[in-house]
């Protein structure tokens, strides 16, 4: 289930229309917030944690990322843990 347009707009407002990523795997902003500004067209909306099937996607579980950080987050999600 995707985030509703209402939740997406609320998340963008919360983020100040900037990427919210602070992951250490993003080389452009190691351990600081990503400086990228984003729009509704370029934003990637990701779940902070998996939800139960059928649960509504809420603002509290929505993270707004730029496309670069969104791609890194997707790769990190599938990284094996040893």
N, CA, C and O atoms as a Tinker XYZ file with bonds, in Angstrom:
   328  protein
     1  N      0.844000   -1.174000    0.000000    73     2
     2  CA     0.000000    0.000000    0.000000    64     1     3
     3  C      0.891000    1.239000    0.000000    63     2     4     5
     4  O      1.843000    1.316000    0.777000    81     3
     5  N      0.599000    2.184000   -0.841000    73     3     6
     6  CA     1.388000    3.409000   -0.936000    64     5     7
     7  C      0.844000    4.457000    0.034000    63     6     8     9
     8  O     -0.302000    4.381000    0.478000    81     7
     9  N      1.681000    5.424000    0.347000    73     7    10
    10  CA     1.234000    6.524000    1.189000    64     9    11
    11  C      0.229000    7.376000    0.423000    63    10    12    13
    12  O      0.385000    7.611000   -0.776000    81    11
    13  N     -0.798000    7.833000    1.125000    73    11    14
    14  CA    -1.793000    8.697000    0.482000    64    13    15
    15  C     -1.155000   10.037000    0.150000    63    14    16    17
    16  O     -0.117000   10.393000    0.708000    81    15
    17  N     -1.774000   10.774000   -0.755000    73    15    18
    18  CA    -1.255000   12.087000   -1.132000    64    17    19
    19  C     -1.238000   13.021000    0.082000    63    18    20    21
    20  O     -0.337000   13.847000    0.227000    81    19
    21  N     -2.237000   12.882000    0.944000    73    19    22
    22  CA    -2.303000   13.707000    2.159000    64    21    23
    23  C     -1.099000   13.440000    3.059000    63    22    24    25
    24  O     -0.471000   14.377000    3.553000    81    23
    25  N     -0.776000   12.165000    3.271000    73    23    26
    26  CA     0.370000   11.797000    4.104000    64    25    27
    27  C      1.664000   12.269000    3.443000    63    26    28    29
    28  O      2.566000   12.751000    4.128000    81    27
    29  N      1.764000   12.139000    2.132000    73    27    30
    30  CA     2.960000   12.591000    1.425000    64    29    31
    31  C      3.168000   14.094000    1.604000    63    30    32    33
    32  O      4.291000   14.533000    1.855000    81    31
    33  N      2.114000   14.880000    1.480000    73    31    34
    34  CA     2.222000   16.334000    1.663000    64    33    35
    35  C      2.590000   16.684000    3.100000    63    34    36    37
    36  O      3.404000   17.578000    3.332000    81    35
    37  N      2.002000   15.990000    4.057000    73    35    38
    38  CA     2.337000   16.228000    5.463000    64    37    39
    39  C      3.804000   15.888000    5.730000    63    38    40    41
    40  O      4.486000   16.602000    6.466000    81    39
    41  N      4.285000   14.803000    5.134000    73    39    42
    42  CA     5.682000   14.402000    5.314000    64    41    43
    43  C      6.625000   15.426000    4.676000    63    42    44    45
    44  O      7.673000   15.745000    5.238000    81    43
    45  N      6.253000   15.932000    3.518000    73    43    46
    46  CA     7.078000   16.958000    2.858000    64    45    47
    47  C      7.134000   18.223000    3.705000    63    46    48    49
    48  O      8.201000   18.822000    3.844000    81    47
    49  N      6.016000   18.634000    4.269000    73    47    50
    50  CA     5.988000   19.812000    5.139000    64    49    51
    51  C      6.857000   19.585000    6.376000    63    50    52    53
    52  O      7.622000   20.463000    6.774000    81    51
    53  N      6.733000   18.399000    6.979000    73    51    54
    54  CA     7.542000   18.069000    8.162000    64    53    55
    55  C      9.036000   18.143000    7.833000    63    54    56    57
    56  O      9.837000   18.616000    8.638000    81    55
    57  N      9.393000   17.670000    6.642000    73    55    58
    58  CA    10.797000   17.618000    6.227000    64    57    59
    59  C     11.311000   18.966000    5.729000    63    58    60    61
    60  O     12.509000   19.120000    5.489000    81    59
    61  N     10.424000   19.938000    5.571000    73    59    62
    62  CA    10.853000   21.225000    5.035000    64    61    63
    63  C     11.242000   21.136000    3.571000    63    62    64    65
    64  O     12.051000   21.927000    3.084000    81    63
    65  N     10.662000   20.166000    2.869000    73    63    66
    66  CA    10.919000   19.932000    1.447000    64    65    67
    67  C     12.395000   19.626000    1.184000    63    66    68    69
    68  O     12.951000   19.990000    0.148000    81    67
    69  N     13.016000   18.940000    2.166000    73    67    70
    70  CA    14.393000   18.467000    2.058000    64    69    71
    71  C     14.431000   16.986000    2.387000    63    70    72    73
    72  O     13.588000   16.477000    3.124000    81    71
    73  N     15.404000   16.313000    1.838000    73    71    74
    74  CA    15.620000   14.898000    2.126000    64    73    75
    75  C     15.868000   14.723000    3.627000    63    74    76    77
    76  O     16.597000   15.507000    4.236000    81    75
    77  N     15.259000   13.695000    4.217000    73    75    78
    78  CA    15.410000   13.437000    5.656000    64    77    79
    79  C     16.516000   12.433000    5.985000    63    78    80    81
    80  O     16.704000   12.083000    7.150000    81    79
    81  N     17.237000   11.975000    4.989000    73    79    82
    82  CA    18.235000   10.926000    5.189000    64    81    83
    83  C     19.393000   11.379000    6.075000    63    82    84    85
    84  O     19.949000   12.462000    5.895000    81    83
    85  N     19.740000   10.528000    7.032000    73    83    86
    86  CA    20.942000   10.717000    7.859000    64    85    87
    87  C     21.746000    9.410000    7.918000    63    86    88    89
    88  O     22.529000    9.194000    8.843000    81    87
    89  N     21.541000    8.554000    6.929000    73    87    90
    90  CA    22.229000    7.257000    6.901000    64    89    91
    91  C     23.729000    7.434000    6.690000    63    90    92    93
    92  O     24.167000    8.351000    5.996000    81    91
    93  N     24.502000    6.548000    7.296000    73    91    94
    94  CA    25.952000    6.627000    7.139000    64    93    95
    95  C     26.431000    6.034000    5.812000    63    94    96    97
    96  O     27.600000    6.187000    5.458000    81    95
    97  N     25.557000    5.370000    5.084000    73    95    98
    98  CA    25.982000    4.774000    3.825000    64    97    99
    99  C     25.919000    5.745000    2.652000    63    98   100   101
   100  O     26.373000    5.408000    1.559000    81    99
   101  N     25.373000    6.932000    2.847000    73    99   102
   102  CA    25.297000    7.931000    1.781000    64   101   103
   103  C     26.546000    8.811000    1.844000    63   102   104   105
   104  O     26.713000    9.599000    2.775000    81   103
   105  N     27.407000    8.672000    0.860000    73   103   106
   106  CA    28.706000    9.348000    0.868000    64   105   107
   107  C     28.602000   10.868000    0.773000    63   106   108   109
   108  O     29.530000   11.563000    1.187000    81   107
   109  N     27.521000   11.397000    0.251000    73   107   110
   110  CA    27.413000   12.848000    0.064000    64   109   111
   111  C     27.159000   13.600000    1.357000    63   110   112   113
   112  O     27.320000   14.820000    1.395000    81   111
   113  N     26.766000   12.905000    2.422000    73   111   114
   114  CA    26.431000   13.597000    3.678000    64   113   115
   115  C     26.669000   12.707000    4.885000    63   114   116   117
   116  O     25.803000   12.590000    5.753000    81   115
   117  N     27.799000   12.098000    4.945000    73   115   118
   118  CA    28.120000   11.115000    5.986000    64   117   119
   119  C     27.727000   11.606000    7.384000    63   118   120   121
   120  O     28.288000   12.579000    7.889000    81   119
   121  N     26.760000   10.923000    8.000000    73   119   122
   122  CA    26.276000   11.158000    9.356000    64   121   123
   123  C     25.676000   12.546000    9.618000    63   122   124   125
   124  O     25.525000   12.944000   10.774000    81   123
   125  N     25.341000   13.265000    8.579000    73   123   126
   126  CA    24.609000   14.518000    8.720000    64   125   127
   127  C     23.386000   14.430000    7.812000    63   126   128   129
   128  O     23.294000   13.515000    6.994000    81   127
   129  N     22.465000   15.348000    7.940000    73   127   130
   130  CA    21.272000   15.310000    7.106000    64   129   131
   131  C     21.609000   15.682000    5.663000    63   130   132   133
   132  O     22.382000   16.607000    5.417000    81   131
   133  N     21.036000   14.971000    4.735000    73   131   134
   134  CA    21.243000   15.221000    3.312000    64   133   135
   135  C     20.813000   16.654000    2.968000    63   134   136   137
   136  O     19.753000   17.093000    3.412000    81   135
   137  N     21.604000   17.377000    2.199000    73   135   138
   138  CA    21.275000   18.765000    1.865000    64   137   139
   139  C     20.328000   18.918000    0.671000    63   138   140   141
   140  O     19.968000   20.041000    0.318000    81   139
   141  N     19.926000   17.827000    0.055000    73   139   142
   142  CA    19.120000   17.900000   -1.169000    64   141   143
   143  C     17.713000   18.427000   -0.909000    63   142   144   145
   144  O     17.027000   17.987000    0.013000    81   143
   145  N     17.297000   19.384000   -1.746000    73   143   146
   146  CA    15.904000   19.819000   -1.726000    64   145   147
   147  C     15.146000   18.928000   -2.699000    63   146   148   149
   148  O     15.700000   18.468000   -3.698000    81   147
   149  N     13.883000   18.691000   -2.402000    73   147   150
   150  CA    13.087000   17.775000   -3.214000    64   149   151
   151  C     11.721000   18.369000   -3.505000    63   150   152   153
   152  O     11.281000   19.313000   -2.849000    81   151
   153  N     11.063000   17.799000   -4.495000    73   151   154
   154  CA     9.701000   18.189000   -4.853000    64   153   155
   155  C      8.821000   16.948000   -4.797000    63   154   156   157
   156  O      9.317000   15.841000   -4.588000    81   155
   157  N      7.547000   17.127000   -4.978000    73   155   158
   158  CA     6.646000   15.969000   -4.993000    64   157   159
   159  C      6.990000   15.020000   -6.143000    63   158   160   161
   160  O      6.707000   13.824000   -6.063000    81   159
   161  N      7.589000   15.536000   -7.192000    73   159   162
   162  CA     7.953000   14.704000   -8.342000    64   161   163
   163  C      9.222000   13.900000   -8.057000    63   162   164   165
   164  O      9.327000   12.743000   -8.465000    81   163
   165  N     10.179000   14.503000   -7.365000    73   163   166
   166  CA    11.464000   13.829000   -7.154000    64   165   167
   167  C     11.558000   13.076000   -5.833000    63   166   168   169
   168  O     12.500000   12.310000   -5.632000    81   167
   169  N     10.617000   13.273000   -4.942000    73   167   170
   170  CA    10.672000   12.638000   -3.622000    64   169   171
   171  C     10.421000   11.136000   -3.697000    63   170   172   173
   172  O      9.644000   10.653000   -4.519000    81   171
   173  N     11.107000   10.416000   -2.811000    73   171   174
   174  CA    10.893000    8.977000   -2.636000    64   173   175
   175  C     10.360000    8.807000   -1.214000    63   174   176   177
   176  O     11.003000    9.222000   -0.250000    81   175
   177  N      9.187000    8.197000   -1.091000    73   175   178
   178  CA     8.561000    8.000000    0.214000    64   177   179
   179  C      8.754000    6.547000    0.631000    63   178   180   181
   180  O      8.272000    5.631000   -0.035000    81   179
   181  N      9.459000    6.346000    1.734000    73   179   182
   182  CA     9.752000    4.983000    2.183000    64   181   183
   183  C      9.216000    4.753000    3.588000    63   182   184   185
   184  O      9.046000    5.688000    4.370000    81   183
   185  N      8.955000    3.493000    3.885000    73   183   186
   186  CA     8.497000    3.107000    5.213000    64   185   187
   187  C      9.706000    2.965000    6.124000    63   186   188   189
   188  O     10.694000    2.332000    5.755000    81   187
   189  N      9.630000    3.551000    7.309000    73   187   190
   190  CA    10.713000    3.417000    8.283000    64   189   191
   191  C     10.787000    1.989000    8.790000    63   190   192   193
   192  O     11.874000    1.486000    9.077000    81   191
   193  N      9.642000    1.331000    8.902000    73   191   194
   194  CA     9.608000   -0.072000    9.311000    64   193   195
   195  C      8.424000   -0.733000    8.613000    63   194   196   197
   196  O      7.448000   -0.075000    8.254000    81   195
   197  N      8.530000   -2.046000    8.429000    73   195   198
   198  CA     7.457000   -2.784000    7.774000    64   197   199
   199  C      6.183000   -2.713000    8.610000    63   198   200   201
   200  O      6.226000   -2.709000    9.840000    81   199
   201  N      5.067000   -2.658000    7.924000    73   199   202
   202  CA     3.779000   -2.656000    8.607000    64   201   203
   203  C      3.056000   -3.960000    8.310000    63   202   204   205
   204  O      3.392000   -4.668000    7.362000    81   203
   205  N      2.084000   -4.260000    9.110000    73   203   206
   206  CA     1.271000   -5.448000    8.895000    64   205   207
   207  C      0.432000   -5.225000    7.636000    63   206   208   209
   208  O     -0.076000   -4.128000    7.409000    81   207
   209  N      0.295000   -6.249000    6.841000    73   207   210
   210  CA    -0.483000   -6.150000    5.614000    64   209   211
   211  C     -1.876000   -5.612000    5.917000    63   210   212   213
   212  O     -2.585000   -6.146000    6.770000    81   211
   213  N     -2.258000   -4.562000    5.222000    73   211   214
   214  CA    -3.559000   -3.966000    5.431000    64   213   215
   215  C     -3.542000   -2.759000    6.349000    63   214   216   217
   216  O     -4.507000   -1.996000    6.387000    81   215
   217  N     -2.429000   -2.570000    7.108000    73   215   218
   218  CA    -2.311000   -1.384000    7.960000    64   217   219
   219  C     -2.196000   -0.141000    7.089000    63   218   220   221
   220  O     -1.520000   -0.166000    6.061000    81   219
   221  N     -2.849000    0.942000    7.489000    73   219   222
   222  CA    -2.690000    2.172000    6.711000    64   221   223
   223  C     -1.290000    2.740000    6.897000    63   222   224   225
   224  O     -0.709000    2.647000    7.979000    81   223
   225  N     -0.759000    3.324000    5.843000    73   223   226
   226  CA     0.554000    3.945000    5.941000    64   225   227
   227  C      0.392000    5.314000    6.577000    63   226   228   229
   228  O     -0.267000    6.193000    6.021000    81   227
   229  N      0.996000    5.488000    7.744000    73   227   230
   230  CA     0.828000    6.704000    8.538000    64   229   231
   231  C      2.025000    7.634000    8.380000    63   230   232   233
   232  O      3.106000    7.215000    7.967000    81   231
   233  N      1.811000    8.896000    8.715000    73   231   234
   234  CA     2.866000    9.898000    8.659000    64   233   235
   235  C      4.052000    9.490000    9.529000    63   234   236   237
   236  O      5.201000    9.687000    9.133000    81   235
   237  N      3.796000    8.935000   10.687000    73   235   238
   238  CA     4.865000    8.565000   11.610000    64   237   239
   239  C      5.782000    7.476000   11.049000    63   238   240   241
   240  O      6.892000    7.288000   11.547000    81   239
   241  N      5.335000    6.764000   10.029000    73   239   242
   242  CA     6.134000    5.696000    9.434000    64   241   243
   243  C      6.687000    6.084000    8.066000    63   242   244   245
   244  O      7.253000    5.245000    7.366000    81   243
   245  N      6.526000    7.348000    7.680000    73   243   246
   246  CA     6.938000    7.811000    6.356000    64   245   247
   247  C      8.230000    8.616000    6.437000    63   246   248   249
   248  O      8.336000    9.555000    7.226000    81   247
   249  N      9.196000    8.250000    5.631000    73   247   250
   250  CA    10.449000    8.999000    5.532000    64   249   251
   251  C     10.564000    9.522000    4.104000    63   250   252   253
   252  O     10.340000    8.782000    3.146000    81   251
   253  N     10.913000   10.797000    3.964000    73   251   254
   254  CA    11.028000   11.440000    2.657000    64   253   255
   255  C     12.502000   11.494000    2.274000    63   254   256   257
   256  O     13.325000   12.037000    3.010000    81   255
   257  N     12.827000   10.925000    1.116000    73   255   258
   258  CA    14.208000   10.892000    0.654000    64   257   259
   259  C     14.327000   11.448000   -0.758000    63   258   260   261
   260  O     13.361000   11.445000   -1.521000    81   259
   261  N     15.536000   11.930000   -1.101000    73   259   262
   262  CA    15.821000   12.289000   -2.484000    64   261   263
   263  C     16.037000   10.974000   -3.247000    63   262   264   265
   264  O     16.105000    9.912000   -2.628000    81   263
   265  N     16.142000   11.031000   -4.541000    73   263   266
   266  CA    16.276000    9.803000   -5.320000    64   265   267
   267  C     17.589000    9.075000   -5.041000    63   266   268   269
   268  O     17.622000    7.845000   -5.024000    81   267
   269  N     18.672000    9.826000   -4.824000    73   267   270
   270  CA    19.968000    9.204000   -4.517000    64   269   271
   271  C     19.891000    8.419000   -3.208000    63   270   272   273
   272  O     20.283000    7.253000   -3.155000    81   271
   273  N     19.389000    9.056000   -2.163000    73   271   274
   274  CA    19.287000    8.397000   -0.860000    64   273   275
   275  C     18.247000    7.277000   -0.886000    63   274   276   277
   276  O     18.407000    6.259000   -0.213000    81   275
   277  N     17.184000    7.469000   -1.664000    73   275   278
   278  CA    16.175000    6.427000   -1.808000    64   277   279
   279  C     16.761000    5.163000   -2.411000    63   278   280   281
   280  O     16.422000    4.055000   -1.994000    81   279
   281  N     17.642000    5.327000   -3.394000    73   279   282
   282  CA    18.298000    4.169000   -4.003000    64   281   283
   283  C     19.227000    3.494000   -3.000000    63   282   284   285
   284  O     19.284000    2.267000   -2.935000    81   283
   285  N     19.959000    4.295000   -2.214000    73   283   286
   286  CA    20.841000    3.725000   -1.188000    64   285   287
   287  C     20.046000    3.003000   -0.117000    63   286   288   289
   288  O     20.456000    1.941000    0.351000    81   287
   289  N     18.915000    3.565000    0.274000    73   287   290
   290  CA    18.075000    2.937000    1.298000    64   289   291
   291  C     17.549000    1.595000    0.801000    63   290   292   293
   292  O     17.477000    0.631000    1.563000    81   291
   293  N     17.184000    1.534000   -0.470000    73   291   294
   294  CA    16.689000    0.278000   -1.042000    64   293   295
   295  C     17.787000   -0.774000   -1.046000    63   294   296   297
   296  O     17.530000   -1.940000   -0.745000    81   295
   297  N     19.014000   -0.371000   -1.385000    73   295   298
   298  CA    20.131000   -1.322000   -1.385000    64   297   299
   299  C     20.442000   -1.775000    0.036000    63   298   300   301
   300  O     20.736000   -2.949000    0.260000    81   299
   301  N     20.381000   -0.858000    0.997000    73   299   302
   302  CA    20.675000   -1.195000    2.387000    64   301   303
   303  C     19.652000   -2.162000    2.955000    63   302   304   305
   304  O     19.979000   -2.990000    3.805000    81   303
   305  N     18.410000   -2.059000    2.486000    73   303   306
   306  CA    17.343000   -2.943000    2.977000    64   305   307
   307  C     17.622000   -4.395000    2.658000    63   306   308   309
   308  O     17.240000   -5.288000    3.415000    81   307
   309  N     18.296000   -4.639000    1.528000    73   307   310
   310  CA    18.558000   -6.005000    1.096000    64   309   311
   311  C     19.976000   -6.472000    1.403000    63   310   312   313
   312  O     20.383000   -7.554000    0.979000    81   311
   313  N     20.732000   -5.652000    2.144000    73   311   314
   314  CA    22.098000   -6.011000    2.491000    64   313   315
   315  C     22.080000   -7.174000    3.483000    63   314   316   317
   316  O     21.355000   -7.123000    4.476000    81   315
   317  N     22.855000   -8.201000    3.231000    73   315   318
   318  CA    22.869000   -9.343000    4.167000    64   317   319
   319  C     23.479000   -8.955000    5.494000    63   318   320   321
   320  O     24.406000   -8.147000    5.554000    81   319
   321  N     22.955000   -9.533000    6.551000    73   319   322
   322  CA    23.530000   -9.333000    7.877000    64   321   323
   323  C     24.167000  -10.640000    8.310000    63   322   324   325
   324  O     23.522000  -11.689000    8.276000    81   323
   325  N     25.412000  -10.587000    8.712000    73   323   326
   326  CA    26.145000  -11.782000    9.085000    64   325   327
   327  C     26.332000  -11.858000   10.569000    63   326   328
   328  O     26.935000  -12.810000   11.066000    81   327
